[in-house]
């Protein structure tokens, strides 16, 4: 299982269901259930499905979909990235108990989780161990 690193307060909005677009500066071809890690925490705190990637977005597209990105239309401005993509998330769930993992040096966006960590996550979700 892969884990996506996301900073607070963005990860909190995703897990609360108020943010379904994670804004990134590159495309992703990943379409699967992923773990969610609060950057710097060393723990997986939730999971969601990564179901689509939209972009590169125009300023108008971003503004019209600002709520999905967890922001207000007046605050939805491009420029942080050379090109901006929306990674579309669904079915976000918070784990009852965070699962620790070993963070590899240099990992900034994705972490490949060890089998034991994945088992700990799946156990909480009630899926196959």
Secondary structure, DSSP 8 states (H G I E B T S, - for coil): -EEEEE-TTHHHHHHHTS--EEEESS-----EEEEEEETTS-EEEEEEEEEEEEES--HHHHHHTTTTTTS-GGG----SSSS-EEEEEEEEEEEEEEEE----TT-SSEEE--HHHHHHHHHHHTS--
